Amino acid sequence: METAVKTPVETLFVNSFIDGVLDPAKEMLGPVKDGGQIVANTAPGCWGPMITPCIKGGHEVTTPVFVEGAEVGDAIAIRIKSIEVTSMATSSGHDQPIEGRFLGDPFVAVKCPGCGTMYPDTVIKGIGQEAIRCAACDEDITPFTFTNGYTITFSDRGDVGLTVTKEAAEKIGQNGRHYMSTPEASVQNPIVTFAPHDLIGTVARMRPFLGQLGTTPSMPMPDSHNAGDFGSFLVGAPHEYAVTQEQLDEHRTDGHMDISRVRAGATLICPVKVPGGGVYIGDMHAMQGDGEIAGHTADVAGIVHLQVNVLKGMNIEGPILLPNEEDLPYTAKPLSASEKQSAKVLAAQWGVEEIEESLPISIVGTGTDLNVATANGLARAAALFEVPVEEIMNRATITGSIEIGRHPGVVTVTFQAPRTYLEKANLYDVVDEQYRNRD
């Protein structure tokens, strides 16, 4: 459903959240002007929502924003102006679902093992992994526990985090919303309540990014499942958000990527599958290596500043990422003036009349595993530029790379795309803007 007719604003401040389900029938915020700014106070993702059964999606993302002029078949270029962590501490680690406390999917459909209530409200009693109780019957309700976890604090300079002792973790857990800087409108239970402390004294460099950034899918979908890998859990599921594989492929927008390159300075181009696009934000991470191999990383609250621009008639299937130049693979970095000169010498030597002018591009692919995700990214790139998949494979091999976003099934297919291809796809201007200071 479109937002009621309102005057578009230049800057929209967002501090409200959904219940975990991205639903195109629900009213959006805005509209914000084409070219306007979105500033959001985001809530932590993953673990907090995972132990809060009334949140039905595994994350707690912001209410989607209607972008002026965005029509189905367009795309929205989202420039990430800044990301600032506001949490002083968080907890994370590898998870283990607890059988008997959910219907098919512990991220989506939590059921109280005591009174049988679906999506029950909860209360916090004390600290530790049994502190989340059903508000109706007082049963231990959490559908997940840590197999190995840690509590991590962050420096005032925002450069490193440090995992802390049992005593420090318990102190933080007693005042969780304060230490996590949880936004007022957020309903999630703070994960620091569990006070995990298996890692002590580990130092991790901070480089915050957004695990969730994208546009609203064209059918109701739990937010953490808006991707080809987690979305596969919805196929034939026993709960109300079940889909077929065909529906997942058609309606998802792959907003849940966990790609660490989606950080300040990058541009993300997202498909528009509902009127207004429905830009949403969440799941900020303080740091993460490729793959998010533990399944989770340091989820934090923070302030995000975005700029949005509509790209007409794109008809893309999933996101396109323009990373910071320093985040590109060596082979995909824009050519220097010296390298271009060397290429001209070779061209003259071997009778090559024209050298491709090219720029980097990263096509996001998702699927049930990394092989399927890679095939998806290659197919999307081939469709975008109307060339054979084999050509994209060659270009990604010698001018780019396949990079893991999230294990089990999010990748980027990165390569240098010819200017003629980018112009035909209506992408040259936005890509050139990203990398124009390259020489």
Secondary structure, DSSP 8 states (H G I E B T S, - for coil): ----S---EEEEEE--B-SSEE-TTS--EEEEEEEEEEEEEE---THHHHT-TT--SSS--B--EEETT--TT-EEEEEEEEEEE--SEEEEEEEEE-TTSBSS-TTT-BB-TTT--BS--EEE-SSSTT-EEETTT--B--SEEEEEEEEEEE-TTSSEEEE--HHHHHHHHTTHHHHHT--TT-----GGGG---SS-S-EEE---EEEEEE---SS-EEGGG-STTGGGGGBT-SSTT-B-HHHHHHH----B---TT-STT-EEEEE--STTEEEEEEEEES---TB-TTS---B--EEEEEEEEEETT---SS-EEE--GGGS-GGGS---HHHHHHHHHHHHHHT------EEEEEEEEE-SSHHHHHHHHHHHHHHHHTS-HHHHHHHHHHH-EEEEEETTTEEEEEEEEEHHHHHHTT-HHHHHHHHTT--
